[in-house]
């Protein structure tokens, strides 16, 4: 199966975006700002509708694209908190939230997620991680502390455009650390005693994990 052709087809099925979302997409393409792919956004919205979370946490706001995608599907009384450390993107995200009329629904916290996560009080019903990929494993203990029992953790970019399948010896030396860390992160999610996790090969690969609160018995 040609994965790139499949992705193009899936994106072609998506409804036309609102003018603001289209503008954010164009800005991201022009300025090389990493945002979630359209098929990933669609799955994220479906998960929000399915789970009806009241408290949502996003690690990695960028210019606010994914937060806005989630916000249009969340319950009326829900609130979304998002974290961003890159100073140039913060005012852009805030302006996008203002233009969308979501200033009261979305709170942007400025700074390093490694520090902010320790200061937050849970529980959150839904957590989306789309930050520095090499830090996912480092963030995980605090993320799980904040995640409610039965809550959902979604992580983006876990397949690294397929390079995760390659031996570390064919990976450029500069990329070997993140290659190893993502592999370690996936192993941890799949073997964590309190998580039920599926790796979904959509977009750049996502994981969907549910915090069960109970040890998952291996070998059904």
TORNULUM-432557 format. One line per 4 residues: number of its first residue (from 1); their letters; for each residue x, y, z of N, C-alpha, C, O. Coordinates in nm, 3 decimals. Example, Ala and Ser with C-alpha at 12.3 -4.5 7.8 and 13.67 -1.06 7.14 Angstrom:
// residues 2
1) as) 1.319:-0.569:0.780:1.230:-0.450:0.780:1.320:-0.330:0.780:1.424:-0.332:0.846 ~ 1.285:-0.225:0.708:1.367:-0.106:0.714:1.290:0.003:0.787:1.341:0.114:0.804
***
This chain:
// residues 220
1) xxxx) 0.084:-0.120:0.000:0.000:0.000:0.000:0.088:0.125:0.000:0.185:0.134:0.074 ~ 0.051:0.220:-0.085:0.124:0.347:-0.094:0.069:0.440:0.015:-0.038:0.498:-0.001 ~ 0.144:0.454:0.125:0.095:0.531:0.239:0.077:0.679:0.206:-0.015:0.744:0.257 ~ 0.164:0.733:0.121:0.152:0.875:0.087:0.025:0.899:0.006:-0.046:0.997:0.029
5) xxxx) -0.004:0.812:-0.089:-0.127:0.826:-0.167:-0.250:0.812:-0.079:-0.349:0.883:-0.097 ~ -0.242:0.720:0.017:-0.353:0.701:0.109:-0.376:0.827:0.193:-0.490:0.869:0.213 ~ -0.268:0.887:0.241:-0.279:1.008:0.321:-0.340:1.122:0.240:-0.425:1.195:0.290 ~ -0.297:1.135:0.115:-0.352:1.241:0.029:-0.502:1.219:0.008:-0.580:1.314:0.010
9) xxxx) -0.540:1.094:-0.011:-0.683:1.064:-0.030:-0.762:1.097:0.096:-0.868:1.158:0.088 ~ -0.710:1.057:0.213:-0.781:1.085:0.339:-0.797:1.235:0.361:-0.902:1.280:0.406 ~ -0.694:1.311:0.328:-0.703:1.457:0.343:-0.807:1.516:0.248:-0.872:1.615:0.280 ~ -0.820:1.455:0.131:-0.915:1.507:0.032:-1.059:1.490:0.078:-1.148:1.558:0.028
13) xxxx) -1.083:1.401:0.172:-1.218:1.377:0.223:-1.261:1.480:0.326:-1.380:1.494:0.355 ~ -1.164:1.552:0.380:-1.196:1.646:0.487:-1.276:1.765:0.435:-1.250:1.813:0.324 ~ -1.373:1.814:0.513:-1.449:1.934:0.473:-1.356:2.055:0.462:-1.249:2.057:0.522 ~ -1.399:2.154:0.387:-1.319:2.276:0.377:-1.306:2.340:0.515:-1.404:2.348:0.589
17) xxxx) -1.186:2.385:0.550:-1.166:2.447:0.681:-1.231:2.584:0.689:-1.262:2.645:0.587 ~ -1.250:2.633:0.810:-1.298:2.770:0.828:-1.189:2.865:0.780:-1.073:2.825:0.769 ~ -1.223:2.990:0.750:-1.120:3.085:0.704:-1.004:3.098:0.802:-0.889:3.108:0.759 ~ -1.031:3.099:0.933:-0.923:3.113:1.031:-0.832:2.992:1.029:-0.710:3.005:1.029
21) xxxx) -0.891:2.872:1.028:-0.811:2.750:1.025:-0.729:2.744:0.896:-0.611:2.706:0.899 ~ -0.789:2.781:0.784:-0.716:2.783:0.657:-0.599:2.882:0.663:-0.492:2.855:0.609 ~ -0.620:2.995:0.729:-0.514:3.094:0.743:-0.400:3.041:0.829:-0.283:3.063:0.798 ~ -0.434:2.970:0.938:-0.331:2.912:1.026:-0.253:2.805:0.950:-0.131:2.796:0.964
25) xxxx) -0.323:2.724:0.871:-0.255:2.622:0.791:-0.159:2.685:0.692:-0.046:2.638:0.675 ~ -0.202:2.791:0.626:-0.118:2.859:0.528:0.004:2.922:0.595:0.115:2.915:0.543 ~ -0.017:2.982:0.712:0.093:3.042:0.787:0.194:2.935:0.828:0.315:2.956:0.820 ~ 0.143:2.819:0.873:0.230:2.710:0.914:0.315:2.660:0.798:0.434:2.633:0.814
29) xxxx) 0.253:2.648:0.680:0.327:2.602:0.562:0.432:2.704:0.521:0.544:2.669:0.482 ~ 0.396:2.830:0.529:0.486:2.938:0.485:0.603:2.955:0.581:0.716:2.977:0.538 ~ 0.576:2.946:0.712:0.679:2.971:0.813:0.741:2.843:0.868:0.823:2.847:0.960 ~ 0.700:2.729:0.812:0.751:2.598:0.855:0.725:2.574:1.005:0.812:2.529:1.079
33) xxxx) 0.603:2.605:1.045:0.560:2.576:1.182:0.498:2.437:1.183:0.405:2.410:1.106 ~ 0.546:2.348:1.268:0.491:2.212:1.271:0.351:2.209:1.332:0.332:2.247:1.448 ~ 0.253:2.165:1.255:0.116:2.147:1.305:0.071:2.005:1.270:0.129:1.941:1.183 ~ -0.031:1.959:1.338:-0.080:1.824:1.311:-0.138:1.816:1.170:-0.188:1.914:1.116
37) xxxx) -0.130:1.698:1.112:-0.183:1.677:0.978:-0.335:1.668:0.983:-0.393:1.638:1.088 ~ -0.398:1.694:0.870:-0.544:1.702:0.867:-0.610:1.574:0.912:-0.710:1.578:0.984 ~ -0.556:1.459:0.871:-0.616:1.333:0.911:-0.598:1.307:1.060:-0.681:1.241:1.123 ~ -0.489:1.359:1.115:-0.467:1.348:1.260:-0.565:1.438:1.334:-0.620:1.398:1.437
41) xxxx) -0.587:1.558:1.283:-0.683:1.650:1.345:-0.822:1.588:1.346:-0.896:1.601:1.444 ~ -0.859:1.522:1.237:-0.991:1.458:1.228:-1.007:1.349:1.334:-1.111:1.339:1.398 ~ -0.903:1.266:1.351:-0.909:1.161:1.453:-0.914:1.221:1.593:-0.987:1.173:1.679 ~ -0.837:1.327:1.614:-0.836:1.394:1.744:-0.976:1.447:1.778:-1.023:1.433:1.891
45) xxxx) -1.041:1.507:1.681:-1.176:1.559:1.702:-1.275:1.446:1.732:-1.363:1.460:1.817 ~ -1.260:1.335:1.663:-1.347:1.220:1.689:-1.330:1.169:1.831:-1.427:1.136:1.898 ~ -1.206:1.164:1.878:-1.179:1.118:2.015:-1.239:1.214:2.118:-1.289:1.171:2.221 ~ -1.233:1.344:2.089:-1.292:1.442:2.179:-1.443:1.422:2.186:-1.501:1.423:2.295
49) xxxx) -1.507:1.403:2.071:-1.651:1.382:2.068:-1.688:1.252:2.142:-1.787:1.249:2.215 ~ -1.610:1.148:2.123:-1.638:1.019:2.187:-1.627:1.027:2.338:-1.710:0.971:2.410 ~ -1.524:1.097:2.387:-1.494:1.094:2.530:-1.553:1.210:2.609:-1.562:1.203:2.731 ~ -1.593:1.317:2.541:-1.656:1.432:2.606:-1.576:1.480:2.728:-1.633:1.493:2.837
53) xxxx) -1.447:1.507:2.712:-1.366:1.549:2.826:-1.401:1.690:2.872:-1.429:1.778:2.791 ~ -1.399:1.711:3.004:-1.427:1.843:3.059:-1.298:1.924:3.081:-1.299:2.046:3.074 ~ -1.188:1.852:3.107:-1.059:1.919:3.125:-0.959:1.857:3.028:-0.930:1.738:3.033 ~ -0.905:1.941:2.939:-0.813:1.897:2.836:-0.679:1.967:2.856:-0.675:2.087:2.883
57) xxxx) -0.571:1.892:2.842:-0.436:1.948:2.851:-0.362:1.916:2.722:-0.361:1.802:2.675 ~ -0.299:2.019:2.666:-0.216:2.000:2.547:-0.073:2.041:2.581:-0.050:2.148:2.638 ~ 0.022:1.956:2.546:0.163:1.987:2.565:0.222:2.018:2.428:0.252:1.927:2.351 ~ 0.239:2.146:2.399:0.290:2.189:2.271:0.184:2.260:2.189:0.116:2.196:2.108
61) xxxx) 0.168:2.391:2.208:0.061:2.466:2.141:0.098:2.509:2.000:0.011:2.517:1.913 ~ 0.227:2.537:1.976:0.272:2.599:1.851:0.190:2.728:1.830:0.193:2.816:1.915 ~ 0.118:2.739:1.720:0.039:2.860:1.694:-0.109:2.841:1.725:-0.192:2.923:1.685 ~ -0.142:2.733:1.794:-0.280:2.715:1.841:-0.369:2.630:1.752:-0.489:2.617:1.779
65) xxxx) -0.314:2.574:1.646:-0.396:2.500:1.548:-0.467:2.381:1.611:-0.589:2.369:1.601 ~ -0.392:2.293:1.676:-0.454:2.172:1.731:-0.548:2.204:1.847:-0.650:2.138:1.864 ~ -0.514:2.305:1.927:-0.603:2.345:2.036:-0.738:2.392:1.981:-0.842:2.358:2.037 ~ -0.734:2.469:1.872:-0.859:2.515:1.812:-0.937:2.400:1.750:-1.060:2.396:1.758
69) xxxx) -0.865:2.306:1.689:-0.933:2.188:1.633:-1.007:2.112:1.742:-1.119:2.065:1.720 ~ -0.946:2.098:1.859:-1.011:2.027:1.970:-1.123:2.110:2.031:-1.227:2.056:2.069 ~ -1.103:2.241:2.040:-1.197:2.325:2.112:-1.336:2.329:2.048:-1.436:2.344:2.117 ~ -1.341:2.315:1.915:-1.471:2.323:1.848:-1.555:2.198:1.873:-1.674:2.197:1.845
73) xxxx) -1.492:2.092:1.927:-1.563:1.966:1.951:-1.585:1.938:2.099:-1.660:1.846:2.134 ~ -1.521:2.014:2.187:-1.530:1.981:2.329:-1.664:2.028:2.387:-1.728:2.118:2.331 ~ -1.707:1.968:2.499:-1.835:2.007:2.559:-1.840:2.156:2.593:-1.737:2.221:2.608 ~ -1.960:2.208:2.605:-1.981:2.349:2.631:-1.911:2.396:2.758:-1.860:2.508:2.763
77) xxxx) -1.910:2.311:2.860:-1.852:2.349:2.989:-1.708:2.301:3.005:-1.656:2.298:3.117 ~ -1.643:2.263:2.896:-1.505:2.214:2.902:-1.406:2.330:2.894:-1.439:2.440:2.851 ~ -1.283:2.302:2.938:-1.175:2.401:2.930:-1.048:2.331:2.884:-1.021:2.217:2.922 ~ -0.971:2.400:2.802:-0.847:2.346:2.748:-0.730:2.431:2.795:-0.731:2.553:2.782
81) xxxx) -0.629:2.365:2.849:-0.504:2.431:2.889:-0.394:2.383:2.796:-0.379:2.262:2.774 ~ -0.317:2.475:2.740:-0.210:2.437:2.649:-0.080:2.504:2.691:-0.080:2.612:2.749 ~ 0.031:2.439:2.660:0.164:2.485:2.703:0.251:2.511:2.581:0.253:2.430:2.487 ~ 0.322:2.622:2.581:0.415:2.652:2.472:0.535:2.729:2.528:0.520:2.819:2.610
85) xxxx) 0.656:2.691:2.483:0.777:2.757:2.531:0.842:2.847:2.427:0.921:2.935:2.463 ~ 0.811:2.827:2.298:0.878:2.904:2.193:0.818:3.043:2.187:0.702:3.060:2.149 ~ 0.897:3.143:2.225:0.846:3.278:2.247:0.781:3.339:2.122:0.683:3.412:2.134 ~ 0.835:3.311:2.005:0.780:3.371:1.883:0.641:3.318:1.850:0.563:3.386:1.783
89) xxxx) 0.609:3.197:1.896:0.479:3.138:1.862:0.370:3.176:1.961:0.252:3.171:1.927 ~ 0.408:3.214:2.082:0.309:3.241:2.186:0.213:3.354:2.148:0.091:3.334:2.157 ~ 0.261:3.472:2.105:0.165:3.578:2.069:0.079:3.541:1.949:-0.036:3.586:1.940 ~ 0.131:3.461:1.859:0.052:3.418:1.743:-0.062:3.327:1.789:-0.176:3.342:1.744
93) xxxx) -0.031:3.235:1.879:-0.134:3.146:1.932:-0.241:3.225:2.007:-0.360:3.200:1.990 ~ -0.198:3.319:2.090:-0.294:3.399:2.166:-0.387:3.478:2.073:-0.507:3.489:2.098 ~ -0.330:3.532:1.968:-0.412:3.608:1.872:-0.510:3.516:1.800:-0.624:3.555:1.774 ~ -0.466:3.395:1.768:-0.556:3.300:1.703:-0.670:3.260:1.795:-0.784:3.245:1.751
97) xxxx) -0.641:3.243:1.923:-0.748:3.211:2.019:-0.847:3.328:2.031:-0.968:3.308:2.041 ~ -0.792:3.451:2.030:-0.879:3.569:2.039:-0.969:3.578:1.917:-1.090:3.601:1.930 ~ -0.912:3.560:1.800:-0.990:3.569:1.677:-1.097:3.461:1.668:-1.202:3.481:1.606 ~ -1.070:3.346:1.732:-1.168:3.237:1.731:-1.273:3.253:1.840:-1.368:3.175:1.847
101) xxxx) -1.256:3.356:1.925:-1.350:3.376:2.034:-1.337:3.272:2.143:-1.435:3.240:2.211 ~ -1.214:3.218:2.160:-1.191:3.109:2.255:-1.104:3.149:2.373:-1.050:3.063:2.442 ~ -1.091:3.278:2.397:-1.004:3.323:2.506:-1.049:3.273:2.642:-0.967:3.249:2.731 ~ -1.180:3.256:2.660:-1.232:3.208:2.788:-1.227:3.056:2.799:-1.236:3.001:2.909
105) xxxx) -1.213:2.989:2.687:-1.215:2.843:2.683:-1.075:2.781:2.680:-1.057:2.664:2.714 ~ -0.978:2.860:2.638:-0.841:2.809:2.622:-0.745:2.896:2.703:-0.743:3.018:2.689 ~ -0.666:2.832:2.787:-0.562:2.900:2.864:-0.426:2.858:2.811:-0.397:2.738:2.805 ~ -0.343:2.954:2.774:-0.208:2.924:2.726:-0.108:2.954:2.837:-0.102:3.066:2.887
109) xxxx) -0.031:2.853:2.874:0.073:2.868:2.976:0.208:2.876:2.906:0.242:2.791:2.824 ~ 0.284:2.979:2.941:0.411:3.006:2.874:0.527:2.949:2.954:0.541:2.977:3.074 ~ 0.611:2.869:2.887:0.728:2.815:2.953:0.756:2.672:2.915:0.690:2.614:2.828 ~ 0.855:2.615:2.981:0.898:2.479:2.953:0.801:2.380:3.016:0.770:2.389:3.135
113) xxxx) 0.751:2.287:2.935:0.655:2.189:2.985:0.712:2.108:3.101:0.638:2.068:3.191 ~ 0.843:2.082:3.099:0.905:2.005:3.206:0.883:2.072:3.341:0.869:2.004:3.443 ~ 0.880:2.205:3.343:0.856:2.278:3.468:0.708:2.297:3.495:0.663:2.279:3.609 ~ 0.632:2.332:3.394:0.490:2.363:3.412:0.410:2.239:3.453:0.321:2.249:3.538
117) xxxx) 0.442:2.124:3.395:0.367:2.002:3.428:0.374:1.972:3.578:0.277:1.924:3.637 ~ 0.488:2.000:3.638:0.505:1.973:3.782:0.416:2.064:3.867:0.382:2.030:3.980 ~ 0.380:2.180:3.813:0.301:2.277:3.889:0.150:2.258:3.873:0.072:2.311:3.952 ~ 0.111:2.182:3.772:-0.032:2.166:3.745:-0.097:2.067:3.841:-0.033:1.976:3.892
121) xxxx) -0.224:2.088:3.863:-0.304:1.996:3.943:-0.407:1.929:3.852:-0.479:1.996:3.779 ~ -0.413:1.799:3.858:-0.510:1.725:3.776:-0.641:1.711:3.850:-0.665:1.783:3.948 ~ -0.725:1.621:3.807:-0.697:1.537:3.691:-0.747:1.601:3.562:-0.838:1.683:3.562 ~ -0.684:1.561:3.451:-0.730:1.598:3.318:-0.790:1.473:3.253:-0.738:1.363:3.267
125) xxxx) -0.899:1.492:3.183:-0.967:1.380:3.119:-0.902:1.341:2.987:-0.915:1.227:2.942 ~ -0.833:1.437:2.925:-0.776:1.414:2.792:-0.647:1.494:2.782:-0.646:1.614:2.809 ~ -0.538:1.428:2.744:-0.409:1.495:2.728:-0.354:1.466:2.590:-0.349:1.350:2.546 ~ -0.312:1.572:2.521:-0.253:1.558:2.388:-0.110:1.608:2.393:-0.085:1.723:2.427
129) xxxx) -0.015:1.521:2.360:0.126:1.558:2.359:0.175:1.572:2.215:0.166:1.480:2.135 ~ 0.226:1.691:2.187:0.280:1.721:2.054:0.391:1.823:2.069:0.390:1.929:2.005 ~ 0.486:1.790:2.154:0.595:1.883:2.186:0.728:1.823:2.137:0.731:1.753:2.036 ~ 0.836:1.853:2.208:0.967:1.799:2.170:0.965:1.647:2.181:0.949:1.592:2.290
133) xxxx) 0.981:1.580:2.068:0.962:1.435:2.064:1.060:1.361:2.154:1.027:1.258:2.212 ~ 1.181:1.414:2.164:1.281:1.350:2.248:1.253:1.361:2.397:1.320:1.297:2.478 ~ 1.152:1.443:2.434:1.120:1.464:2.575:0.995:1.387:2.618:0.956:1.394:2.734 ~ 0.932:1.315:2.527:0.808:1.245:2.562:0.826:1.154:2.684:0.744:1.157:2.776
137) xxxx) 0.931:1.076:2.684:0.952:0.982:2.794:0.979:1.057:2.924:0.939:1.012:3.032 ~ 1.045:1.170:2.914:1.074:1.252:3.031:0.945:1.314:3.087:0.930:1.325:3.209 ~ 0.854:1.353:2.999:0.727:1.412:3.041:0.630:1.309:3.100:0.543:1.344:3.179 ~ 0.644:1.185:3.062:0.542:1.083:3.089:0.503:1.069:3.237:0.384:1.064:3.265
141) xxxx) 0.596:1.063:3.332:0.553:1.047:3.472:0.459:1.157:3.519:0.359:1.128:3.586 ~ 0.488:1.283:3.486:0.400:1.392:3.526:0.269:1.389:3.450:0.163:1.419:3.506 ~ 0.275:1.352:3.323:0.153:1.341:3.243:0.060:1.236:3.302:-0.061:1.258:3.312 ~ 0.115:1.123:3.341:0.032:1.017:3.399:-0.021:1.056:3.536:-0.131:1.015:3.574
145) xxxx) 0.055:1.134:3.610:0.005:1.185:3.738:-0.117:1.273:3.716:-0.211:1.271:3.796 ~ -0.115:1.351:3.610:-0.222:1.445:3.582:-0.343:1.381:3.514:-0.454:1.436:3.518 ~ -0.322:1.265:3.452:-0.429:1.201:3.375:-0.527:1.129:3.468:-0.487:1.053:3.556 ~ -0.656:1.154:3.447:-0.760:1.091:3.529:-0.768:0.941:3.499:-0.729:0.895:3.392
149) xxxx) -0.820:0.866:3.597:-0.850:0.726:3.571:-0.953:0.719:3.459:-1.056:0.786:3.464 ~ -0.925:0.638:3.359:-1.013:0.631:3.243:-0.986:0.740:3.142:-1.050:0.745:3.037 ~ -0.890:0.828:3.173:-0.855:0.937:3.083:-0.776:0.889:2.963:-0.721:0.778:2.963 ~ -0.770:0.973:2.861:-0.706:0.938:2.734:-0.582:1.024:2.712:-0.587:1.146:2.727
153) xxxx) -0.473:0.959:2.676:-0.349:1.027:2.638:-0.323:0.999:2.490:-0.314:0.884:2.449 ~ -0.311:1.105:2.411:-0.280:1.093:2.269:-0.144:1.158:2.244:-0.120:1.271:2.289 ~ -0.057:1.088:2.174:0.076:1.141:2.144:0.098:1.141:1.993:0.070:1.041:1.927 ~ 0.147:1.251:1.939:0.166:1.264:1.794:0.311:1.242:1.754:0.402:1.250:1.836
157) xxxx) 0.330:1.213:1.625:0.463:1.201:1.562:0.547:1.087:1.618:0.668:1.101:1.636 ~ 0.485:0.975:1.646:0.559:0.865:1.708:0.624:0.771:1.606:0.702:0.684:1.645 ~ 0.594:0.787:1.479:0.655:0.700:1.379:0.762:0.772:1.297:0.831:0.710:1.216 ~ 0.776:0.902:1.319:0.886:0.978:1.259:0.899:0.955:1.108:1.008:0.927:1.058
161) xxxx) 0.786:0.967:1.038:0.785:0.948:0.892:0.844:0.815:0.849:0.904:0.803:0.742 ~ 0.827:0.715:0.934:0.871:0.580:0.900:1.015:0.549:0.936:1.056:0.433:0.929 ~ 1.093:0.650:0.974:1.234:0.624:1.006:1.249:0.541:1.133:1.356:0.485:1.158 ~ 1.144:0.533:1.213:1.150:0.455:1.335:1.172:0.306:1.305:1.221:0.232:1.389
165) xxxx) 1.135:0.264:1.185:1.150:0.125:1.146:1.294:0.089:1.113:1.331:-0.029:1.110 ~ 1.376:0.190:1.088:1.512:0.166:1.042:1.606:0.135:1.160:1.583:0.175:1.273 ~ 1.710:0.062:1.128:1.816:0.039:1.226:1.883:0.171:1.260:1.896:0.259:1.176 ~ 1.925:0.184:1.385:1.991:0.308:1.426:2.117:0.334:1.344:2.161:0.449:1.335
169) xxxx) 2.175:0.231:1.284:2.299:0.247:1.212:2.280:0.314:1.076:2.376:0.363:1.017 ~ 2.156:0.316:1.025:2.130:0.387:0.900:2.068:0.524:0.925:2.043:0.599:0.830 ~ 2.043:0.556:1.051:1.990:0.687:1.089:2.107:0.785:1.100:2.209:0.752:1.161 ~ 2.095:0.906:1.042:2.202:1.005:1.059:2.237:1.023:1.207:2.149:1.021:1.293
173) xxxx) 2.364:1.039:1.234:2.410:1.044:1.373:2.336:1.151:1.454:2.309:1.130:1.573 ~ 2.304:1.264:1.392:2.237:1.373:1.464:2.095:1.334:1.508:2.039:1.396:1.598 ~ 2.036:1.232:1.442:1.898:1.193:1.472:1.888:1.067:1.557:1.777:1.023:1.589 ~ 2.000:1.009:1.594:1.996:0.880:1.663:1.938:0.889:1.804:1.875:0.795:1.851
177) xxxx) 1.961:1.000:1.870:1.910:1.014:2.007:1.758:1.015:2.008:1.696:0.942:2.086 ~ 1.697:1.097:1.923:1.550:1.102:1.919:1.493:0.971:1.869:1.386:0.929:1.913 ~ 1.563:0.905:1.775:1.521:0.774:1.725:1.512:0.675:1.841:1.414:0.602:1.853 ~ 1.614:0.672:1.925:1.615:0.579:2.039:1.511:0.618:2.143:1.446:0.530:2.200
181) xxxx) 1.495:0.748:2.167:1.400:0.791:2.271:1.255:0.763:2.231:1.175:0.725:2.316 ~ 1.222:0.781:2.105:1.086:0.751:2.061:1.059:0.601:2.072:0.951:0.560:2.115 ~ 1.156:0.520:2.034:1.140:0.376:2.050:1.120:0.338:2.196:1.036:0.255:2.228 ~ 1.196:0.399:2.284:1.183:0.372:2.427:1.046:0.417:2.478:0.985:0.351:2.562
185) xxxx) 0.999:0.530:2.426:0.867:0.581:2.468:0.756:0.486:2.426:0.667:0.456:2.506 ~ 0.762:0.438:2.304:0.660:0.344:2.257:0.662:0.215:2.339:0.557:0.160:2.373 ~ 0.781:0.168:2.369:0.792:0.046:2.451:0.729:0.069:2.588:0.657:-0.017:2.639 ~ 0.757:0.185:2.647:0.702:0.215:2.779:0.550:0.221:2.776:0.484:0.168:2.865
189) xxxx) 0.493:0.286:2.675:0.347:0.294:2.665:0.285:0.156:2.651:0.184:0.126:2.713 ~ 0.346:0.072:2.568:0.289:-0.060:2.542:0.306:-0.157:2.659:0.233:-0.256:2.669 ~ 0.401:-0.130:2.746:0.428:-0.221:2.857:0.395:-0.162:2.994:0.417:-0.226:3.096 ~ 0.343:-0.041:2.996:0.308:0.021:3.124:0.190:-0.054:3.185:0.092:-0.081:3.117
193) xxxx) 0.200:-0.089:3.314:0.095:-0.172:3.376:-0.040:-0.105:3.390:-0.140:-0.174:3.411 ~ -0.046:0.029:3.379:-0.173:0.096:3.397:-0.225:0.163:3.269:-0.315:0.246:3.274 ~ -0.167:0.125:3.156:-0.209:0.183:3.029:-0.249:0.075:2.929:-0.184:-0.029:2.918 ~ -0.356:0.102:2.858:-0.391:0.024:2.740:-0.363:0.113:2.621:-0.426:0.218:2.606
197) xxxx) -0.270:0.073:2.535:-0.220:0.162:2.429:-0.228:0.097:2.292:-0.199:-0.022:2.276 ~ -0.269:0.177:2.195:-0.266:0.135:2.055:-0.183:0.236:1.976:-0.195:0.357:1.997 ~ -0.098:0.186:1.887:-0.021:0.271:1.796:-0.096:0.274:1.663:-0.119:0.170:1.601 ~ -0.133:0.394:1.621:-0.217:0.409:1.502:-0.135:0.474:1.390:-0.089:0.587:1.406
201) xxxx) -0.116:0.405:1.277:-0.034:0.460:1.168:-0.111:0.557:1.080:-0.134:0.530:0.962 ~ -0.151:0.668:1.138:-0.220:0.774:1.065:-0.140:0.902:1.083:-0.082:0.925:1.189 ~ -0.136:0.985:0.978:-0.051:1.103:0.986:0.093:1.061:1.000:0.143:0.981:0.920 ~ 0.161:1.114:1.100:0.298:1.073:1.130:0.301:0.971:1.243:0.403:0.951:1.308
205) xxxx) 0.187:0.905:1.266:0.179:0.804:1.371:0.138:0.865:1.502:0.200:0.961:1.549 ~ 0.033:0.810:1.564:-0.007:0.856:1.696:-0.025:0.735:1.786:-0.045:0.623:1.740 ~ -0.018:0.759:1.915:-0.056:0.657:2.012:-0.181:0.706:2.084:-0.197:0.825:2.111 ~ -0.269:0.612:2.116:-0.387:0.640:2.197:-0.378:0.549:2.319:-0.380:0.427:2.306
209) xxxx) -0.367:0.609:2.435:-0.352:0.533:2.560:-0.466:0.567:2.655:-0.505:0.684:2.666 ~ -0.518:0.467:2.722:-0.621:0.486:2.824:-0.563:0.444:2.958:-0.507:0.335:2.971 ~ -0.577:0.531:3.058:-0.529:0.499:3.192:-0.634:0.414:3.262:-0.741:0.462:3.298 ~ -0.601:0.288:3.280:-0.699:0.193:3.333:-0.705:0.192:3.485:-0.809:0.160:3.543
213) xxxx) -0.594:0.228:3.550:-0.590:0.221:3.696:-0.566:0.082:3.748:-0.549:0.062:3.869 ~ -0.563:-0.014:3.659:-0.538:-0.153:3.698:-0.426:-0.209:3.612:-0.403:-0.164:3.500 ~ -0.358:-0.307:3.666:-0.253:-0.372:3.590:-0.316:-0.449:3.474:-0.408:-0.529:3.493 ~ -0.266:-0.424:3.354:-0.314:-0.494:3.236:-0.249:-0.631:3.231:-0.126:-0.643:3.233
217) xxxx) -0.330:-0.734:3.224:-0.277:-0.869:3.220:-0.230:-0.903:3.079:-0.305:-0.890:2.983 ~ -0.105:-0.946:3.069:-0.050:-0.980:2.938:-0.094:-1.120:2.897:-0.122:-1.206:2.981 ~ -0.099:-1.139:2.768:-0.129:-1.271:2.716:-0.272:-1.313:2.739:-0.298:-1.410:2.810 ~ -0.366:-1.242:2.678:-0.507:-1.276:2.694:-0.533:-1.413:2.633:-0.647:-1.461:2.636
***
